[in-house]
Amino acid sequence: MEDNHRLAEIEIRVSFPITKHGPLKEKVERGTTVGTALTDAMTYFEVHDDSQFTYVLAHDGQEQNGSTTLESLAGKSHEVRFNLVKKITQG
């Protein structure tokens, strides 16, 4: 039987095809937001938003809102997979 702490965690995996880094893999609380996961991924991949580009997380091909919780995306799963997407800023 799993303890309550493990049940409260979820594993995220973030891939970013245009980097030399391997995917980000970390365990976080299930209530963590997509925005927090995005910040962690941008730090890991050493990227930042600027006047030309912004970064978002996509799950199952859909861009995710930063306020969405990982738990709501995962359902009963213990893992959520994302792609970090570099978007051109409209100017």
Buried (B, 14 or more C-beta within 10 A) or exposed (E): EEEEEEEBBBBBEBBBEEBEEEBBEBEBEBEBBBBBBBEBBBEBBEBEEEEEEBBBBBBEEEEBEEEBBBBEBBEEEEEBBBBBBBEEEEE
